[in-house]
Amino acid sequence: MANGDVDCVSHDLISLLSSDERDFVVRNNGDQVKISDLSGKTVGLYFSGSWCGPCCRFTPNLVEIYEELLPKGDFELVFISSDRNDESFDGYFAKMPWLAVPFSDSETLKRLKELFKVRGIPHLVILDANGKVSTDQGVRIVREYGADGYPFTAEKIQFLKEEEEAAKKNQTLSSILVFGSRDYLVSNDGNKIPVPELEGKIVCLYFSLQTHPLCVEFTSKLVEAYKKLKERGENFEIVLIPLDYEDENFKKGFETMPWLAVPFKDKSCEKLARYFELETLPTLVVIGPDGKTLQSNVTELIEEHGIEAYPFTSEKLAELAEIEKARLESQTLESILVSGERDFVIDKSDSKVPVSELVGKNILLYFSARWCPPCRAFLPKLIEAYKEIKEKDNAFEIIFISSDRDQSSFDDFFAGMPWLALPFGDERKKSLSRKFKIQGIPAAVAIGPSGRTVNKEARQLLTAHGADAYPFTEEHLKHLEEKLEEIVKGWPEKLKHELHLEHELVKTRRNSYACNGCREMGHGWSFYCKQCDFDLHPKCALKKNEGTKDDEKAEGFVCEGDVCRKA
């Protein structure tokens, strides 16, 4: 069930939680509680397991919310364990102040997971006083709203969202940073700084996690920019919004920062992450002197321009955009790949190949590493596409840019590639990753014959279209899309399939999904059941339709995942 798409059936708690031999649930001290005692209460079914890292991080938060709501007398939680043995269950349940279905009742545990279609943990289903499902998105709601979300109904969440929207319209620095009775921030030497002292300044809210490599790398650049702006006498401050799980990690990171912070584990941290619709880390939100949000994230501007991005106004951003546009228009392969005496890449024999020999070719910068499972899975597909493209156009080359951790891993991985590479540990890797904003691997950036960037999402295009994606230009991709649309017209709008007999599957555009048939990733098109969140690749869904009238329009094509290619 998706958010808002909840079960309308009223569940009888006794039938739901009991078995033939048992009409009770248990506490962690062994006490038995009659299931009938839960009637008329809002009940949360908490699917969790001690072996699950996200569960172990979420459970302490849930304990706080539970204890805050307990005095109401009309709320209870029941632990539905995914543990693998009694010892693990007992140790984990000992940390929970609520109830549980006994671990020995494996049949009931299994039945509940199947009934509520639990596909991942932690998972929290909330039943209202009548036994109806209020939401199966309890984990997200608790993380975002805490006890304020109670009783976790759609109406209450809508009310809270409207309340937040109203707060944004009347936003001030104090409305953001003052929380409950706390009206101060802290410095890394332990001093408390009243929030009103920051009024009238440009204030950057720095959302960071000290165990996140990108945050650690960005922090050092931000410290440098902060010190320069302070030396210049700018009316400016940074406030860290720590998202760390462990106090030790927070302290270790904060001691390197010369700015202020919201106290560690302050409940406002998650609230602020939701308020500013946090999507990525690190994020640097700019609040203007009037207390209004000036920019939602300026980390990339700091990366590219340093203090020249200050004061982050719309006028300054427009000025920087013009500079960036001019830079992109003047981009050449040499400006990307040559750095001082580093004017070469290497081939399989470790011989140097001058960058000048690659000028005028279509180049694919391939960011990858041997330790990365998705990279290893993608490599055979890339090799196949490379060979096919080279047969059609020899003026094409790939350059492997490694994120491996040692020379031997690099050598081993590069040995299976038929193209060129930057040497292991080459300093140009960092600048290229920064320039093309590489957030994850595998990634591939297409550079055209002029040296300009053609497409930063070439890996996704190769996954979807194989060699047919070449040369990755907008014009070519538009042509590909038009051909695909013609093929898709030949597919049925709906179909029944033996792998999903419950409902018809509907032809649906999907950004990305995991096929429930072949278990591979898909992009673009799926035969989809929204009610059950069930996907089939077209190739899987249409297997039994081969040779039918609907399939005749696709004659001469082979369906591969979300696309059809010429056979």
N, C-alpha and C positions, 0 to 999 in steps of 0.2 A: 504494500500500500504506500503510495506516495503521500507527501504532505498534503493534507486537506482531503485526500481520497480515502476516507476512513470507513471502517466496517459499520454498517447500520444495524447489525444484529445485536440484540441484548444477550449478553453472556451471563448465565447463572454461575456465580462464583464457586458454588459447591460442586457443580458438574465440571467446571473448568479446572479446578485445582485439586480435586479429590481423586481417589481410586477406590476400587472395591474394598480394600482393606484399610483405607485411611480417610478420615474426614477432618484432618487437622494439618496445619503447617507448623514449622518449628522455629524457635529462637536459637541463637548461637550457644546458649547455656543448656540446651536440651529441652526447655519447656515447650509444651504443646499448646497451640492456640487453635480453637475451633474455627473452621473456615466460615461458619455461619456468623461469627463475631465481626466479620468484615463487611457484612451486608449494609448497604446504605452509605458506604464510604467510597471516596475516590481511591482507587487502587492502581499502583504502578507495578507492572511486571518487568523486572530488571534482568535481562538476559546478559550474562557476563561470565568471565572465567579468569582464574588467577594467572594463567599463562599468557594472557593478552595484555600487551603494554598499554594500549589506549584505555583498556578497562581499568587497569591499576592506577592510571592517572586521573580517570574520571570519577572513580568510586569515592575518593576523599571529598571531592566537590559535592557529590550526591549526599554524602553523610551530613555535610554542613546544611544543605537545603532541607534534608529530612528532619534534622533536629530543630531547625527553625520553624518548620510546619507542624511538628508533632503536637504542640500545645493546642492547635485547632481541634484535634480530636477526631477529624473526619478524613484523615489521609493515612494510607499505609502502603508499604512497598513489600513485594515478594520477590526474592532472589530465585531466578531460574538458571541453574548452574550449567556451564559448559566445561567444567573441570574433568580431569581424566582419571582421578582416583580420590578416595576418601580423604587422604591426608591433605591434598591440595585444596579440596573443598573446605575442610575444617579450618585450615589456616586462613583462607580467604574470607570465609563467612565470619570468622572471629572478629574481623574489622568492621562488620556491618551491624548496625543497631536495629535492623528490621527483621522480617520473617523470611522463610525459605521453604520451597518444596523440598522434602528430604532427598538427599543425593541418592539414596538407595532406590528411589522410585524412578528408575530410568525411563520407564514407559511413559509416565506423565510428562517428564522433561522433554522427551522426544516429541510427544504429541503437541505440546505447547509451541515448540519451535516450528513445527510444520504448520500448525493452525495459523500462527501469526507471520508465517513466511519470513522467518529470521534468516537473513543471508550474511549478516556480519554482526560483530559485537564490538563495543557495548551497544545494546539496543534496549529502548525503554518504551513500552506500550502503556498508555494511560487509559484506564477504564473509569467512566463516570459512576455516579451513585446508582445508576440503573444498569450498569454492566456494559454500556455501549462504549466503543473505542472513541475517546476524544481525540487522540493522536497516536501515531506510531513513530513520531519524530521527537519523542521525549528527550533524548540525549541532546539534540540540537537546541531545543527550547530551554532546557535546564542550563546549558552552557551560555546561552544568549541572555536569558532573563532571570535565571536563578529562582528564588522563592517568589519573586514578583510575578512569575508566569502562572502561579497557582490560580485556579484549578486546571490549568493547561488546556483550556478549551479554545476553539478557534476564535470565539468572541473575545476572550481575554487577550489573546495574542494580537488580534486586530486593534483592540483598545490601546495596548502598549505601543504598537507601531504608530498609531495616530498621535499618541502622546509624544513620541520621539520626533515626529515630523513637526509638531507644534514647537517643541524645544529647539529644533534647528532654526526655525524662523526667528526665534528670540535669543539666539545663541550669544553668550558672553564667555570670556575666558573663565570666569568663576563657575558658570553653569557646566562647563566641561570638566574642570579640574578639582572643584570642591565636591566632596562626596560624603554625605552624612555629616558627622561631626568633625571630619577631617578637612581643615581649610589650609593645609600646608603641603609643601613638597619637601624632599630630603636631598641633601648633598652627600657626596661620598665620604665626607668626614663626620657625618652623623648630625649635622645641623638641620633644623627645621626652618624652611623659608616660607613665609605666608604667601599664598597665591596672589593677593592683591598687589604685592610688590612687582608682579610681572605685567600688570595692567598697562596698556599703552605701548607695549613692545611687540615686535614681530616674534612670535613664539612657534617653534617647530616641535611637533609631537613625534618622537622617535619610537616607533613600534619595532621591537627587536627581540631576538631570542639568542642567547649567548652560545648555544650549542649549534647554531645554524652557520655554516661556513660563509655564506654570502653576507650575513650580518657582521661577522667578525672582520671580514675584509673591508666592508663599507665603513665600519666604525672608525678605523684608522684614518680613512680619508675625511670623514666627518670631523674628527678631532682636529685635523690640520686646518680645515676650513673654518671651524669654530674659533680657533685661536687667532687666525688672521683677521676675522671679522671683529673680534673683541679688541685686538690691537688697533684696529682702525676706528674704534670707538662707536661701533654700530649699536643701536638700541635693539638688541637681539638676544634671544635665549632659546635653549633646547631643553625639552623635558622628556626623559626616557619613560616610555610605557612598557614596563618589563612583562614579558610573556613566558618567562622561565618557569620550569616545574620545580627546580631545586634551588634552595637558598644559596648553596655554595657556588653554583653557576652564576647566579645573579651577582653575588658579591665580587667574584673574580672578574666579571665583565665590567661592572659599574666602577670599580676602583681605577680603571683606565680612562674613565670619562670625566671631563671637567665641568659637566653641566648638572642639572637637577634631575630628580626622578620622582614618579609616584611610588610610594612604598611598595616593596615586594609583596606579592599576593594580595594587594588591595583589590577589593571586589570591583572597583571601577575599571580595572584593566580590561577585563573581558567585555564590559559594557561599552567602553570606548572603542574597542575593536569592532563591535557590532555597529555602533553609532556612526563610525567613519567607513563602514562597509569594507573592512580590511580584506584584501584579496591576496596579497603577496608580502613576503618579508625580504629585506627590510622595507619599511614604508616611513616616509617623512612627510607628515601633514603640516601645512603652513597656516597659522592663524594670524590674521592681520592685526594691526593696532586697535581696531574697533571690536575685536573679539570674534569676527566672522571668519569662516574658512576661506582662505585665499587660494590654496592649491591642495589637491587631494594626495599628491605624492610627487616629491621633487628629487628622489634618489638618483634617477637617471640624469637629471640636470646637474646635480653635484658631481656625478661620475664624469660627465662630459666637459663641464665648464667650471667646476670648482666654485670659488666665491664670485665669479663673474655672473652667476645666476641670481645673486642677491640683488634686489629684495623680493624676487619671485613674483613680481606683479605681472599682469597680463601684457603690459607694454614690454617688459623685459623678456618675457617668453616669446613674444612676437619677434623681437630683435634677434634672439638666439635661434629661432626657427629659420630666419633668413640666412643667418650664418651657416647653419647646418645644411640648408638647401644648396647654398653655393658650394659647400664642401663636398656634398654628394655628387653634384654636377661635374666637379673637377676631379672626382675620384678616378684613380687608375690602379691597375694591378700592382704596379711598383709602390704606390702610396700605401697600399694595404699590406704588402708582403715584404717590402724592403725596410730594414731598420739598421742604419749604420753599415757595418761590414756584412751584416746578415742579408745577403741578396740572393739567396739560393734555397732550394728545397733538396730533398735527397730521394734517390731511387732505391730499388731493392738491394742493390750492391753497395749501398751507402755512399755512392758517388754523388757529388754535388751537381744539381741541375740549376743553372742560372734562371732567375725569375724572368729575365728578358726573353728566354726561349718560350715562355708560356703566354707572352703578350699576344693578344688577338684571338685567343682560344676561349671557349666556354669552360669556366672553371667551377668546380664544386668543392667548397670547403667543408670537409666532413669531420665534425667534432664527435669523438667517441673514445671508448676505453675498454680494455679487456675485462675489467672487474664488473662491468655493467651488464646484467642479463639482457635488457632490451637491446643493447648495442650488439651483443653476440647474436641475438635472434634476428636483427635487422641486416647484419652483414651479408649473409647469403643472398638476400633479395637485392642488395645494392650491387654485389658482384655480378649477378645475373643482368641487372639493368645496365651496368657499366659496359659489359661485353656487347650487349645488344646496341647500345648507343654508339660505341666505338666502330661497330660494323657499318653504321650509317654515316657517322661523322667522326673522322679521326681528330678533328680540331676540338676535342673534348678531353678534359682531364680532371681527376679528383686528387685533392691533397688532404691527407689524413692529419688531423690536429689532435694530438693525444692528451687525454687526462689520466693516463696510467701513472702508477705510483713508483715504478722503478723501471730501469732500463730493460731488464729481462722480460717483464710483462709487455712492454712496448714492442720489443723484438719479436716476441712470440705472436702477438696480435698482428703486427705489420707483415709478418711472414705470409699470412694468408690473404693479403691484399694485392691486387695487380696494379696498383697506382703509386703515386708519390706521397711524400710526407714531410712535415716539419721535423727536424731532429728532436729526439726526446729531451724534455726540459727546456726547449727553446723559449726565450723570453717573449717572442712574438705571440705565443699562445694566449697570454693574459690580455694583451692589447686587442687581439682579434675577438676574444670572448667578450670583452667589454664593448668593443665597437659594434658588434652584431647582437649584443644583449642576449648572450646564450645563457638561458636559465636552467637547461637540463640537456642531457644527452640520451640517445643520439640526436644530433641536429645537423642540418646541411643547409648551407647558404650558396645560392647560385650567383656567380659573377659572369656578366656578359663579355663579349669580345672587346668592348670599349673600356672595360675595367669597372663599370658601374654595377651596383647591386641590382640583380634582376628579381630575386625572390629569397626571402629569409625562411620560408617554410618548405624548402625543397624535400626534406625528409618525409613530411606528411604527404606531399604530392607523389613521391616515389612509392610510398606505401599504398596509396590509393590507385595509382595509374601505371606503376612500373616505368619502363623505358618510354612509354607513350607520353609521360609528363615533360620530357625534354622538348624544347630548350627552356621550359619553365617561365616563359614570358606571358604577360596578361592576355595578349592576343591569342596565343596558342592554347592557353587554358580555357579561354572563352569558347574556342572552337571545340575543344574536348568536351566541355560541358554541354554544348549543343548536341553533339553526337550521342552523349550519354542520355540526354533527355529523350531523344528519339527511341533509343533502346528501351528505356524505362516505360515508355508508352505501351510497349508490347507486353508488359507484365500485368497480371491481374491486379485489381485494386485490393481484393481480399482473397484469402485462401484458407483452407483447413489443412493442417499438417499432423502427421502421426506423432510428432514429438510434443505437440501441444493440442490435445483433443478438447480441452475445456472451452476455448473460444476461437473465433476466427482471427487470423493474423492480418493486419492492415499494412499496406505499402506505405512506408513513412520515411521522411527525411530525418536522419539522426546524425548529430555531429560525430559522436564516437560511441561505441558500445562493444560488449563482449558477446559473441554469438553463443547462444545456448545449445547450438548443434555441434559445431566443430571446435568451439572454445577459443577461436582466434578473434583478434580485434577487428572491428569493421568501422567504416566511415562512410557517411553520405546517405546510403539507402539501407533500409531494413524492412523485413516483414515483422511487425511489432504488435504485441498485445500490451496495451497500457495498463490494463487492470492487473496483470500479473508481472509486469515489467520483464517481458520475455521477448528476446530478439532472435531472428534468424537471418544470416547472410542471404542475399538473393540466391547465391549458388546452392545453399543448403535448402532453402525454401522451395526452389524451382526444380530440384532434381527430378521429382516425379512428374513434372509437367513437360519434360523434354519431348519435343515432337508434337505437342498439342498445338491447337490453333493459336493460342495466345503467344506461344513461343516462336511461331514462324517468322515474326518480324525480326527476331534476333538471330536469324540464320546466318552462319558465318562468324558468330561471336561465341566466346567462352566466358561464362560468368565467373568472376573471381572476387569474392567478397562483395564490396559495395559497387563494383564497376564491371562492365563487360568489355572485353578486349577482342580484337580481331583474332580469329583462330589461326 
